[in-house]
Amino acid sequence: MSILDTLPVDGNLANTYSGLGTILCYDAKMDSALLVQHKALHLYNELDMKSHAALCQMDIAEVFIKETLFDSALHYLDLARSELHNDENLGQRCIYLGQLARALCGVGRYDEAVSILLEAERIALELENDEYQSRTYELLALVASARGNNASALSYQDKERVALIRDLDIVKTQEITEVRMEGEQEAKAAKAQQLMDTEKRHKRNAVLGVGRLVVLAALALGLYRKSRRTAHAMHVKNQELTRAQDELIRSEKQREASEVRTHIARDVHDQLGSDLTKLAMLGGEVRATAKDDPASMPARAADIERIAGEANRSLSDIVWGVDPQRDTTADLVEQVRTYSESLLKGTGIVYRIDRRHDGDHRPLNPGMKRDLYLLKRGALNNALWYAHADHVDMECILANGHLLLAVADDGAGFDLDRASRMGNGLSSMRARLQRTGGRFLVDSSIGKGTRISLKLELPN
């Protein structure tokens, strides 16, 4: 940059600044690219080189598009409109229209973008330029997808792929042409060097300045061409990687959906099926004893009411488990409280529920939500049905991204060594927690109660 600042102000200097700005943009050095391009634009305006100034404004707009500053990009493209919108150079006009459509898409003006891209498509077809066609169809596919028109998006993607294949067939020819042009440029540089040697004694300072300019221009041109070929190859590879990633994501979502459907079917069969079978059997007993033993009717009715309540809780749990609107940590904490209170009310057990949720509501995937809830329910059922406890304390606390679920009772307790056979359901609880990556702790002894706790660090 310091060398360029010493050179005389002319079109060559402005072109060198512009080429350097393009190279910096490809290297993702956006602040430096903007600084250099603005220097080039200032020189073009000072020299009244309007068409070159318009191309420089397009380069500045490209930097803003890559930085997602679409309003700024539209400003510079509007400045270039008078020189490029009706440019007799159809190829340059097609590039301008594609760039303008990208900026309009960035601010959500899809209808205008489509109209401009259709004009770009007409020009690309008229020029029979496969590269312009491929870029135009790619943008049309993106706009159609953003507007929810998937059929049009797929159609444009097919056209883009066909144009891209045709364009790749001539890549070798293009590379040969570029090599030949580079050879001609080197020959011209050598000839210029010979001329400078003959005039060295008379115009030493001027010759040195021209020599520096020629070397810098050749270097900038070579780097630009190399960067362009590299960017094109990376573009093709990125498209292939994107397609592979999309296919992987679709497969993973299908697998997760299949697992969730399997769990729902198993829950319906295990929970509701058992309760409904009990209700059917009790109904048969009521009919059989209605005449022979009327005194037993209240007890049978109480059994039916209790089992119906259990079935209702099971159905509520299943609906909650598959509701996508309730897939957060806050919903989990609230569901644990609701279930615990509905189960313990009327049992005669004195209970306390410590329910806290500090920080943001974090999302939970359906599998983890179901596992955590069933772990808490299993621990509470152990305290209620097997411990014969008088007091039950429950904790459901989320703080600093860590979740604690705990159930403690003052009941009969059990021998941990003998419980290694896991006949009391602890084995299934431990296996379920291992899937979530948490820790499962059990503290119990005969006659001193039991405490089951589950600790887990939740993902962001």
VMD Tcl script that draws the C-alpha trace (Angstrom):
set ca {
  {0.00 0.00 0.00}
  {2.83 2.43 0.79}
  {4.33 1.81 -2.67}
  {0.98 2.45 -4.39}
  {0.57 5.75 -2.55}
  {3.78 7.03 -4.18}
  {2.66 6.29 -7.77}
  {1.07 8.91 -10.06}
  {-2.72 9.09 -10.07}
  {-4.05 7.47 -13.25}
  {-6.32 4.66 -14.42}
  {-3.64 2.00 -13.86}
  {-3.34 2.91 -10.19}
  {-7.13 2.82 -9.77}
  {-7.28 -0.62 -11.46}
  {-4.53 -1.92 -9.16}
  {-6.43 -0.76 -6.06}
  {-9.63 -2.40 -7.37}
  {-7.89 -5.72 -8.11}
  {-6.25 -5.73 -4.68}
  {-9.65 -5.10 -3.06}
  {-11.12 -8.11 -4.92}
  {-8.30 -10.37 -3.66}
  {-8.83 -9.19 -0.05}
  {-12.56 -9.93 -0.39}
  {-11.84 -13.52 -1.50}
  {-9.50 -13.86 1.50}
  {-12.40 -12.75 3.79}
  {-10.51 -9.61 4.88}
  {-13.63 -7.50 4.50}
  {-12.55 -4.32 6.32}
  {-9.35 -4.07 4.28}
  {-11.26 -4.87 1.08}
  {-13.71 -2.00 1.70}
  {-10.88 0.43 2.44}
  {-9.01 -0.41 -0.78}
  {-12.15 -0.45 -2.96}
  {-13.17 2.98 -1.69}
  {-9.73 4.29 -2.67}
  {-10.25 2.84 -6.15}
  {-13.75 4.36 -6.38}
  {-12.41 7.77 -5.37}
  {-9.79 7.62 -8.12}
  {-12.32 6.48 -10.75}
  {-14.63 9.37 -9.86}
  {-11.72 11.81 -9.86}
  {-10.68 10.59 -13.33}
  {-14.32 10.59 -14.56}
  {-14.12 6.85 -15.45}
  {-17.84 6.20 -14.94}
  {-18.05 2.61 -16.21}
  {-15.06 1.58 -14.09}
  {-16.60 3.35 -11.09}
  {-19.82 1.34 -11.57}
  {-17.88 -1.95 -11.58}
  {-16.07 -0.84 -8.42}
  {-19.43 -0.07 -6.78}
  {-20.49 -3.65 -7.62}
  {-17.32 -4.93 -5.88}
  {-18.15 -2.85 -2.78}
  {-21.74 -4.19 -2.83}
  {-20.35 -7.78 -2.96}
  {-18.39 -7.14 0.26}
  {-21.53 -5.85 1.99}
  {-23.56 -8.87 0.79}
  {-20.98 -11.27 2.26}
  {-21.20 -9.29 5.51}
  {-25.07 -9.55 5.34}
  {-25.33 -5.72 5.21}
  {-27.90 -5.86 2.45}
  {-29.18 -2.27 2.77}
  {-25.65 -0.94 2.18}
  {-25.24 -3.32 -0.77}
  {-28.48 -2.04 -2.33}
  {-27.25 1.55 -1.94}
  {-24.09 0.92 -3.97}
  {-25.91 -1.17 -6.55}
  {-28.37 1.68 -7.01}
  {-25.43 4.04 -7.63}
  {-24.18 1.69 -10.36}
  {-27.61 1.23 -11.95}
  {-27.34 4.02 -14.53}
  {-24.11 2.59 -15.98}
  {-24.91 -1.14 -15.72}
  {-28.66 -1.62 -15.82}
  {-28.80 -0.95 -19.55}
  {-25.19 -1.84 -20.30}
  {-24.58 -3.06 -23.83}
  {-22.23 -5.65 -22.30}
  {-24.89 -8.31 -21.62}
  {-22.55 -10.51 -19.62}
  {-21.75 -7.73 -17.15}
  {-25.43 -6.83 -16.99}
  {-26.34 -10.43 -16.12}
  {-23.81 -10.42 -13.25}
  {-25.23 -7.10 -12.01}
  {-28.82 -8.42 -12.04}
  {-27.81 -11.54 -10.09}
  {-26.02 -9.44 -7.49}
  {-29.02 -7.10 -7.18}
  {-31.36 -10.09 -6.69}
  {-29.16 -11.48 -3.89}
  {-29.30 -8.16 -2.03}
  {-33.10 -7.93 -2.47}
  {-33.51 -11.45 -1.06}
  {-31.47 -10.39 1.95}
  {-34.11 -7.77 2.85}
  {-37.06 -10.03 2.03}
  {-38.10 -8.40 -1.27}
  {-38.60 -11.73 -3.03}
  {-41.07 -10.60 -5.69}
  {-38.64 -7.98 -7.02}
  {-35.81 -10.52 -6.87}
  {-37.78 -13.01 -8.98}
  {-38.54 -10.39 -11.64}
  {-34.86 -9.42 -11.88}
  {-33.69 -13.05 -11.96}
  {-36.05 -13.88 -14.81}
  {-34.45 -11.04 -16.80}
  {-31.00 -12.45 -15.88}
  {-32.15 -15.90 -17.06}
  {-33.19 -14.46 -20.43}
  {-29.78 -12.85 -20.89}
  {-27.89 -15.98 -19.81}
  {-29.88 -18.09 -22.28}
  {-29.32 -15.54 -25.03}
  {-25.57 -15.60 -24.35}
  {-25.61 -19.43 -24.06}
  {-23.41 -19.00 -20.99}
  {-23.69 -22.07 -18.73}
  {-21.99 -20.39 -15.75}
  {-24.45 -17.46 -15.78}
  {-27.36 -19.89 -16.16}
  {-26.15 -22.02 -13.23}
  {-25.81 -19.00 -10.91}
  {-29.21 -17.61 -11.95}
  {-31.03 -20.94 -11.41}
  {-29.34 -21.36 -8.03}
  {-30.73 -17.98 -6.90}
  {-34.19 -18.74 -8.32}
  {-34.23 -22.03 -6.36}
  {-33.31 -20.23 -3.14}
  {-36.04 -17.60 -3.64}
  {-38.67 -20.28 -4.44}
  {-37.69 -22.22 -1.31}
  {-37.90 -19.08 0.86}
  {-41.41 -18.42 -0.48}
  {-42.46 -22.01 0.29}
  {-42.75 -23.06 -3.36}
  {-40.88 -26.35 -3.07}
  {-41.91 -27.67 -6.49}
  {-40.41 -24.62 -8.25}
  {-37.32 -24.83 -6.05}
  {-36.70 -28.45 -7.09}
  {-37.26 -27.57 -10.76}
  {-34.73 -24.74 -10.62}
  {-32.24 -26.98 -8.79}
  {-32.47 -29.48 -11.64}
  {-31.82 -26.71 -14.18}
  {-28.90 -25.46 -12.11}
  {-27.35 -28.95 -12.00}
  {-27.68 -29.38 -15.79}
  {-26.07 -25.97 -16.47}
  {-23.32 -26.67 -13.95}
  {-22.47 -30.00 -15.59}
  {-22.27 -28.31 -18.99}
  {-20.08 -25.59 -17.53}
  {-17.69 -28.10 -15.91}
  {-17.17 -29.78 -19.29}
  {-15.40 -26.66 -20.55}
  {-13.34 -26.00 -17.43}
  {-10.25 -27.61 -18.98}
  {-10.59 -25.43 -22.06}
  {-10.85 -22.37 -19.84}
  {-7.77 -23.38 -17.88}
  {-5.77 -23.86 -21.10}
  {-6.89 -20.42 -22.30}
  {-5.89 -18.86 -18.98}
  {-2.46 -20.50 -19.11}
  {-1.98 -19.15 -22.64}
  {-3.03 -15.68 -21.53}
  {-0.64 -15.84 -18.60}
  {2.18 -16.79 -21.01}
  {1.29 -13.84 -23.23}
  {1.22 -11.57 -20.20}
  {4.68 -12.80 -19.15}
  {6.00 -12.20 -22.70}
  {4.59 -8.67 -22.62}
  {6.17 -8.09 -19.22}
  {9.55 -9.28 -20.56}
  {9.26 -6.97 -23.58}
  {8.33 -4.07 -21.35}
  {11.40 -4.81 -19.23}
  {13.63 -4.62 -22.33}
  {12.17 -1.25 -23.28}
  {12.71 0.02 -19.79}
  {16.37 -1.05 -19.92}
  {16.99 1.05 -23.07}
  {15.49 4.14 -21.45}
  {16.99 3.56 -18.01}
  {19.72 6.24 -18.37}
  {17.27 8.97 -19.39}
  {14.11 8.26 -17.35}
  {15.28 6.22 -14.39}
  {12.64 7.39 -11.92}
  {9.75 7.04 -14.38}
  {10.90 3.59 -15.52}
  {11.13 2.35 -11.93}
  {7.60 3.58 -11.24}
  {6.17 1.88 -14.35}
  {8.09 -1.32 -13.53}
  {6.63 -1.47 -10.04}
  {3.17 -0.91 -11.43}
  {3.53 -3.67 -14.04}
  {4.81 -6.18 -11.46}
  {2.03 -5.35 -9.01}
  {-0.64 -5.57 -11.72}
  {0.65 -8.93 -12.97}
  {0.79 -10.26 -9.40}
  {-2.72 -9.03 -8.63}
  {-4.08 -10.53 -11.87}
  {-2.45 -13.89 -11.26}
  {-3.68 -14.04 -7.66}
  {-7.18 -13.04 -8.74}
  {-7.39 -15.78 -11.38}
  {-6.05 -18.39 -8.99}
  {-8.51 -17.30 -6.26}
  {-11.41 -17.43 -8.74}
  {-10.62 -21.01 -9.79}
  {-10.22 -22.04 -6.14}
  {-13.50 -20.35 -5.17}
  {-15.35 -22.15 -8.00}
  {-14.00 -25.55 -6.92}
  {-14.89 -24.84 -3.30}
  {-18.40 -23.82 -4.36}
  {-18.94 -27.18 -6.08}
  {-17.56 -29.12 -3.08}
  {-19.69 -27.12 -0.64}
  {-22.80 -27.99 -2.64}
  {-21.94 -31.69 -2.46}
  {-21.31 -31.47 1.30}
  {-24.57 -29.59 1.83}
  {-26.55 -32.27 -0.01}
  {-24.89 -35.02 2.05}
  {-25.60 -33.16 5.30}
  {-29.25 -32.63 4.35}
  {-29.64 -36.34 3.60}
  {-28.02 -37.25 6.94}
  {-30.33 -34.87 8.83}
  {-33.42 -36.32 7.10}
  {-32.34 -39.88 7.99}
  {-31.69 -38.92 11.62}
  {-35.09 -37.21 11.95}
  {-36.84 -40.26 10.48}
  {-35.03 -42.51 12.96}
  {-35.98 -40.28 15.91}
  {-39.60 -40.13 14.77}
  {-39.71 -43.93 14.51}
  {-38.32 -44.30 18.04}
  {-40.86 -41.84 19.44}
  {-43.73 -43.69 17.75}
  {-42.45 -46.98 19.18}
  {-42.28 -45.52 22.70}
  {-45.81 -44.11 22.41}
  {-47.18 -47.47 21.29}
  {-45.39 -49.24 24.16}
  {-46.68 -46.69 26.72}
  {-50.25 -47.00 25.47}
  {-50.03 -50.79 25.64}
  {-48.28 -51.03 29.04}
  {-50.03 -48.23 30.93}
  {-53.51 -47.81 29.48}
  {-53.86 -51.46 28.44}
  {-53.31 -52.71 31.97}
  {-55.70 -50.18 33.53}
  {-58.46 -50.82 30.97}
  {-58.13 -54.57 31.50}
  {-58.60 -54.05 35.25}
  {-61.67 -51.91 34.63}
  {-63.17 -54.56 32.37}
  {-62.61 -57.27 35.01}
  {-64.09 -55.13 37.79}
  {-67.11 -54.39 35.61}
  {-67.66 -58.12 35.19}
  {-67.40 -58.66 38.95}
  {-69.92 -55.87 39.59}
  {-72.45 -57.52 37.30}
  {-71.88 -60.91 38.90}
  {-72.24 -59.69 42.50}
  {-74.94 -57.05 41.98}
  {-77.64 -59.51 43.03}
  {-75.75 -61.91 45.29}
  {-73.65 -59.48 47.34}
  {-74.96 -55.88 47.14}
  {-72.89 -54.88 50.17}
  {-69.67 -55.23 48.16}
  {-70.79 -52.71 45.51}
  {-69.27 -49.58 47.20}
  {-65.86 -51.24 47.42}
  {-66.03 -52.29 43.77}
  {-67.07 -48.78 42.76}
  {-64.12 -47.33 44.70}
  {-61.75 -49.71 42.90}
  {-63.19 -48.65 39.53}
  {-62.82 -44.96 40.44}
  {-59.20 -45.47 41.55}
  {-58.18 -47.38 38.42}
  {-59.98 -44.88 36.18}
  {-57.97 -42.11 37.85}
  {-54.74 -44.00 37.19}
  {-55.73 -44.47 33.56}
  {-56.49 -40.77 33.26}
  {-53.06 -39.87 34.69}
  {-51.40 -42.30 32.28}
  {-53.21 -40.79 29.31}
  {-52.27 -37.28 30.47}
  {-48.61 -38.35 30.73}
  {-48.63 -39.80 27.21}
  {-50.21 -36.68 25.71}
  {-47.70 -34.47 27.56}
  {-44.81 -36.60 26.35}
  {-45.64 -36.12 22.64}
  {-46.75 -32.45 22.80}
  {-44.03 -30.43 20.93}
  {-45.23 -27.23 22.61}
  {-44.12 -28.55 26.01}
  {-40.54 -29.63 25.28}
  {-38.71 -27.34 27.73}
  {-37.15 -27.78 31.18}
  {-39.85 -25.55 32.70}
  {-42.58 -27.88 31.34}
  {-40.74 -30.88 32.81}
  {-40.55 -29.28 36.28}
  {-44.27 -28.36 36.18}
  {-45.33 -31.83 34.97}
  {-43.36 -33.50 37.78}
  {-45.15 -31.31 40.33}
  {-48.60 -31.99 38.84}
  {-48.08 -35.75 38.70}
  {-46.64 -35.94 42.23}
  {-49.52 -34.00 43.80}
  {-52.19 -36.00 41.95}
  {-50.59 -39.28 43.04}
  {-50.00 -38.40 46.72}
  {-53.24 -36.59 47.53}
  {-55.56 -38.74 49.55}
  {-52.89 -41.34 50.44}
  {-52.36 -40.05 54.00}
  {-48.66 -39.52 53.32}
  {-47.19 -36.18 54.40}
  {-45.24 -34.83 51.44}
  {-43.14 -31.80 50.45}
  {-42.27 -30.73 46.90}
  {-39.25 -28.45 46.33}
  {-39.69 -27.14 42.77}
  {-37.24 -24.54 41.41}
  {-36.25 -23.36 37.95}
  {-33.47 -20.77 37.66}
  {-32.19 -19.42 34.35}
  {-33.42 -19.79 30.79}
  {-35.98 -22.35 29.67}
  {-33.87 -24.92 27.84}
  {-35.34 -27.15 25.11}
  {-35.42 -30.93 25.60}
  {-35.56 -33.47 22.81}
  {-38.55 -35.85 23.11}
  {-36.42 -38.87 24.04}
  {-34.63 -37.13 26.92}
  {-37.87 -35.53 28.17}
  {-39.58 -38.92 28.33}
  {-36.63 -40.65 30.05}
  {-36.29 -37.96 32.76}
  {-39.99 -37.94 33.49}
  {-40.22 -41.74 33.74}
  {-37.18 -41.76 36.06}
  {-38.87 -39.34 38.43}
  {-42.14 -41.27 38.26}
  {-40.38 -44.58 38.94}
  {-38.61 -43.17 42.00}
  {-41.91 -41.78 43.37}
  {-43.73 -45.08 42.77}
  {-41.02 -46.93 44.73}
  {-41.59 -44.61 47.71}
  {-45.38 -44.87 47.47}
  {-45.96 -48.60 46.84}
  {-42.97 -50.38 48.41}
  {-41.53 -48.21 51.19}
  {-44.73 -47.88 53.35}
  {-43.50 -44.37 54.24}
  {-45.17 -41.69 56.35}
  {-43.20 -38.79 54.84}
  {-41.95 -38.18 51.29}
  {-39.71 -35.29 50.19}
  {-39.28 -34.52 46.49}
  {-36.85 -32.20 44.71}
  {-36.97 -31.02 41.11}
  {-34.36 -28.26 40.74}
  {-32.77 -26.73 37.63}
  {-29.91 -24.27 38.23}
  {-26.86 -23.27 36.16}
  {-27.68 -25.86 33.49}
  {-27.76 -28.78 35.99}
  {-30.90 -30.77 36.79}
  {-31.52 -32.57 40.12}
  {-34.43 -35.01 40.55}
  {-34.65 -36.64 44.00}
  {-37.19 -38.61 46.08}
  {-36.56 -39.36 49.77}
  {-38.81 -41.31 52.18}
  {-38.74 -42.52 55.81}
  {-40.03 -45.97 54.92}
  {-38.76 -49.53 55.26}
  {-35.64 -49.14 53.09}
  {-33.76 -52.13 51.66}
  {-30.36 -53.83 51.59}
  {-28.30 -52.34 48.74}
  {-26.14 -55.46 48.44}
  {-29.12 -57.73 47.97}
  {-30.68 -55.18 45.62}
  {-27.87 -55.82 43.11}
  {-30.29 -58.20 41.39}
  {-32.46 -55.11 40.76}
  {-35.76 -56.85 41.31}
  {-37.31 -53.56 42.46}
  {-37.01 -51.71 39.12}
  {-33.74 -49.88 39.88}
  {-31.96 -51.60 36.99}
  {-34.33 -50.11 34.42}
  {-33.98 -46.67 36.06}
  {-30.18 -46.88 35.93}
  {-30.22 -47.98 32.28}
  {-32.63 -45.17 31.36}
  {-30.40 -42.54 33.03}
  {-27.29 -43.85 31.27}
  {-28.95 -42.91 27.95}
  {-29.16 -39.29 29.11}
  {-25.54 -39.17 30.35}
  {-26.46 -38.46 34.00}
  {-25.59 -39.95 37.41}
  {-27.90 -42.30 39.35}
  {-27.45 -42.44 43.16}
  {-29.27 -44.67 45.66}
  {-28.85 -44.40 49.46}
  {-30.87 -46.87 51.52}
  {-30.68 -49.22 54.48}
  {-33.28 -51.40 56.19}
  {-35.48 -49.39 58.55}
  {-33.90 -46.02 57.68}
  {-35.68 -45.04 54.49}
  {-34.44 -44.48 50.95}
  {-33.17 -41.56 48.85}
  {-32.99 -41.87 45.04}
  {-31.39 -38.95 43.17}
  {-30.69 -38.25 39.50}
  {-28.17 -35.59 38.46}
  {-27.70 -34.40 34.90}
  {-25.94 -31.61 33.02}
  {-28.30 -30.40 30.31}
  {-27.06 -29.45 26.82}
  {-27.36 -25.82 25.73}
}
mol new
graphics top color blue
foreach p $ca { graphics top sphere $p radius 0.5 }
foreach p [lrange $ca 0 end-1] q [lrange $ca 1 end] { graphics top cylinder $p $q radius 0.2 }
display resetview
